[in-house]
Amino acid sequence: MANTSTPNTHPINAFTVDVEDWYQVCAFEDRVDFADWARYEQRVEIGAERILTLLAERNIHATFFTLGWVAQRYPNLIRRIVEQGHELASHGMRHTRVITQTPDEFRDDVTRAKGVLEEIGGVAITGYRASTWSMHPQTTPWAWNILAQSGHRYSSSLQPIRHDLYDAGDAARIPHHPITDGVVEIPVAVAQWAGRRWALGGGGWFRLLPYGVFARGLRYYHAQTGRPAVFYCHPWELDPEQPMLPGLSAKSRFRHRLNLKRMQPRLARLLDDFAWDRLDRVYADSIGSR
């Protein structure tokens, strides 16, 4: 059962951040090769510091799902995250979608990332989030077992809606064990209304919807499920000055750059209007211990 303490009558929700840079997103994977990552303008600290400031001003703690590649290059950022009381968790090593990896490749990726983050952060890494919500009980059932075997206790790797990049519309919307021996899966917030599922977990959906509509949807989710929501954002979403990658499709350009200038004040409003904490504390009873 989740932690549902209710200041202002609302559940305490889980605020999460996927720590990756602007050029590392899935929308650019056909144009940006991993071997060239170091050649791009490095801006992850800009957005990350803006998020850390918003949280510190409100005494809110969050979970930072961080790429091992980023941690190796910005160890001081990782240490600040930990020192400020946030949960440090894994986003894998290279932002590679799970569905494109073999089990051995996935095991190597999550094991390396966990080791890097633990060495730099000085804390145990128990949480994991897959790149682009790319785990699914039907297509990658082995992934949760590998997470458990490598010492993780939970995953937040599902956005259970229909989508061209991640099709998990048949997955459970609440914390569950996708396979018997796997870790617990804690999906981001998705509401059920009018026979459809509606994304309320953050990211591009948060930038697309008018704030009032999103906030009403989040309250509806609370009333419908009785559970805290899991919300996510990225540092690059608070960095509207980031470079423009040439040759992008209209769809990729729209998804990546929509309302970037409005993101920081909109996020501040969200933090003020709802209660938030680290994912591992919000869902402590679901995660348990092994």
C-alpha positions in Angstrom: 0.0 0.0 0.0 1.3 3.5 -0.9 2.0 6.4 1.5 -1.2 8.4 1.1 -0.7 11.1 3.8 -2.8 13.9 2.7 -1.7 17.5 3.4 -4.4 19.7 1.9 -6.4 16.5 1.3 -4.2 15.4 -1.6 -1.9 12.3 -1.6 1.8 12.7 -1.5 2.9 12.1 -5.1 6.3 10.9 -6.4 8.3 13.6 -8.2 10.9 12.0 -10.5 13.5 13.4 -12.9 15.1 11.5 -15.9 18.6 12.9 -15.9 19.7 12.9 -19.5 20.9 15.6 -21.9 19.0 17.2 -24.8 20.6 15.2 -27.6 20.3 11.8 -25.8 16.5 11.4 -26.2 14.9 8.6 -28.1 13.5 11.0 -30.7 17.1 11.7 -31.9 18.5 8.2 -31.8 18.4 7.9 -35.6 20.4 11.1 -36.0 22.7 11.1 -32.9 25.2 8.2 -32.6 26.4 7.3 -29.1 30.0 7.5 -30.3 29.4 11.2 -30.9 27.7 12.2 -27.6 30.8 14.0 -26.3 30.9 16.2 -29.4 27.5 17.9 -28.6 27.1 20.9 -26.4 26.8 19.6 -22.8 23.9 21.3 -21.0 22.4 18.7 -18.6 23.6 20.7 -15.5 21.6 23.8 -16.6 18.2 22.2 -16.4 19.2 19.9 -13.5 20.2 22.9 -11.4 17.0 24.7 -12.2 15.0 21.7 -11.0 17.2 21.4 -7.8 16.5 25.0 -7.1 12.7 24.7 -7.5 12.8 21.7 -5.2 15.0 23.3 -2.6 12.9 26.4 -2.4 9.9 24.2 -1.4 11.8 21.7 0.7 10.7 18.9 -1.6 12.7 15.8 -2.2 12.6 13.8 -5.5 14.0 10.7 -7.3 16.6 11.4 -10.0 16.8 8.5 -12.5 20.3 9.2 -13.8 22.3 7.9 -16.8 25.6 6.4 -15.8 27.2 8.2 -18.7 26.1 11.5 -17.3 27.2 10.6 -13.8 30.7 9.8 -15.0 31.1 13.3 -16.5 29.3 15.3 -13.8 30.1 13.6 -10.5 29.6 16.9 -8.6 26.0 17.1 -9.9 25.4 13.5 -8.6 26.9 14.4 -5.2 24.7 17.5 -4.9 21.6 15.4 -5.7 22.5 13.0 -2.9 23.6 15.7 -0.4 20.3 17.6 -0.9 18.4 14.5 0.3 17.1 13.2 -3.1 17.0 9.6 -4.1 19.6 8.6 -6.7 18.3 5.9 -9.1 19.4 4.4 -12.4 18.3 5.3 -15.9 20.8 2.8 -17.4 24.2 3.6 -18.8 23.5 4.8 -22.3 19.8 5.5 -22.7 19.3 2.4 -24.9 15.8 1.1 -25.2 15.4 -2.3 -23.5 13.5 -3.7 -26.4 16.6 -3.3 -28.6 18.9 -5.2 -26.2 19.5 -8.8 -25.6 19.2 -10.0 -22.0 23.0 -10.1 -21.7 23.4 -6.6 -23.1 20.7 -5.3 -20.7 22.4 -7.1 -17.7 25.7 -5.4 -18.6 24.1 -2.0 -19.0 22.1 -2.0 -15.7 25.0 -3.6 -13.7 27.5 -1.0 -15.0 25.2 1.9 -14.4 24.4 0.8 -10.8 28.1 0.4 -10.1 28.9 3.9 -11.5 26.1 5.6 -9.6 26.9 3.9 -6.3 30.6 4.7 -6.5 30.0 8.4 -7.3 26.9 8.9 -5.1 28.0 6.8 -2.2 24.5 5.4 -1.8 22.8 2.1 -2.7 20.9 2.2 -6.0 17.6 0.3 -5.7 15.4 2.0 -8.4 15.5 1.8 -12.2 13.7 3.5 -15.1 14.0 2.2 -18.6 14.7 4.5 -21.6 11.5 5.6 -23.2 9.3 3.3 -21.2 10.7 0.4 -23.2 9.9 -2.5 -20.9 6.8 -4.7 -21.3 5.6 -7.9 -19.7 5.1 -9.5 -23.1 8.1 -8.3 -25.0 10.8 -8.1 -22.2 9.6 -10.2 -19.3 13.2 -11.2 -18.6 14.2 -7.6 -17.8 12.5 -7.5 -14.3 14.3 -10.7 -13.3 17.7 -9.2 -14.3 16.9 -6.1 -12.3 16.2 -8.2 -9.3 19.4 -10.3 -9.8 21.5 -7.1 -10.1 20.2 -5.8 -6.7 17.4 -3.4 -7.8 14.2 -3.4 -5.8 11.8 -1.5 -8.0 11.3 -0.3 -11.5 9.3 2.7 -12.8 9.5 1.8 -16.5 5.9 1.6 -17.8 3.7 4.3 -19.2 0.6 2.1 -19.7 -0.9 3.8 -22.8 -1.0 3.3 -26.5 1.8 5.2 -28.2 4.0 4.8 -31.3 7.2 4.7 -29.2 5.9 2.6 -26.3 2.8 0.5 -26.6 1.9 -0.7 -23.1 -1.9 0.1 -23.2 -2.7 -3.3 -21.8 -0.3 -3.1 -18.8 -1.5 -2.6 -15.2 -1.8 1.0 -14.1 -1.0 0.3 -10.4 2.1 -1.1 -8.7 2.5 -4.8 -9.5 4.9 -7.6 -10.1 5.0 -8.2 -13.9 6.6 -11.6 -13.3 6.7 -13.7 -10.1 10.4 -13.4 -9.4 10.8 -9.8 -10.6 11.0 -6.5 -8.8 7.8 -4.4 -8.3 6.9 -2.2 -11.2 5.5 1.3 -10.3 4.0 2.9 -13.5 3.7 6.7 -14.1 0.2 8.2 -13.7 -2.4 7.2 -16.3 -6.1 7.8 -15.8 -9.0 5.8 -17.3 -11.8 7.9 -18.7 -14.5 7.5 -21.4 -13.1 4.1 -22.3 -9.5 5.4 -22.9 -6.3 5.9 -21.0 -4.9 9.4 -20.5 -1.3 10.1 -19.7 -0.9 12.2 -16.6 2.7 11.3 -15.8 4.5 14.4 -17.1 7.0 15.0 -19.9 5.6 16.1 -23.2 2.0 15.4 -22.0 2.5 18.0 -19.3 3.9 20.6 -21.7 1.1 19.9 -24.2 -2.0 20.2 -22.0 -3.1 23.5 -20.5 -2.1 23.5 -16.9 -5.6 23.7 -15.5 -6.6 20.6 -17.6 -3.6 18.7 -16.4 -4.2 19.6 -12.7 -7.9 18.5 -13.0 -6.8 15.3 -14.6 -4.4 14.6 -11.7 -7.1 15.2 -9.2 -9.4 12.9 -11.1 -6.6 10.2 -11.1 -6.4 10.6 -7.3 -10.1 10.2 -6.9 -10.3 7.3 -9.3 -7.3 5.2 -8.0 -6.9 6.4 -4.4 -3.2 6.3 -5.1 -0.3 8.8 -5.4 0.7 9.8 -8.9 4.2 9.3 -10.3 5.3 12.3 -12.3 8.4 12.8 -14.4 10.4 15.5 -16.2 13.8 16.0 -17.8 16.5 18.7 -17.3 16.4 19.6 -21.0 12.7 20.6 -20.6 13.8 23.5 -18.5 16.4 24.6 -21.0 14.7 26.5 -23.9 18.1 27.8 -25.0 19.4 24.4 -26.0 20.6 24.0 -29.6 18.3 23.0 -32.4 19.3 19.7 -34.1 19.0 20.2 -37.8 17.0 17.9 -40.1 14.4 16.8 -37.5 11.0 15.6 -38.6 8.1 17.8 -37.8 6.9 15.3 -35.2 10.2 15.0 -33.4 10.6 18.8 -33.4 7.1 19.3 -32.0 7.5 16.6 -29.3 10.9 17.9 -28.1 10.5 21.6 -28.2 6.9 22.2 -27.4 6.4 24.9 -24.7 9.9 24.6 -23.3 9.8 28.3 -22.3 6.7 27.7 -20.2 8.0 24.6 -18.5 9.8 26.1 -15.5 6.9 28.3 -14.2 4.4 25.6 -15.0 6.5 23.1 -13.0 6.8 25.6 -10.1 3.0 25.8 -10.0 2.6 22.0 -10.0 5.0 21.8 -7.1 3.0 24.3 -5.2 -0.4 22.9 -5.9 0.3 19.2 -5.0 2.3 17.4 -2.3 5.5 15.6 -3.4 8.3 13.3 -2.2 10.8 10.7 -3.4 9.4 7.7 -5.1 11.1 5.3 -2.7 9.3 6.9 0.2 5.9 7.5 -1.4 5.7 3.8 -2.4 7.8 2.4 0.4 5.2 -0.2 1.4 4.9 -1.5 -2.2 8.7 -1.6 -2.7 9.4 -3.3 0.6 12.8 -5.0 1.1 14.5 -8.1 -0.2 
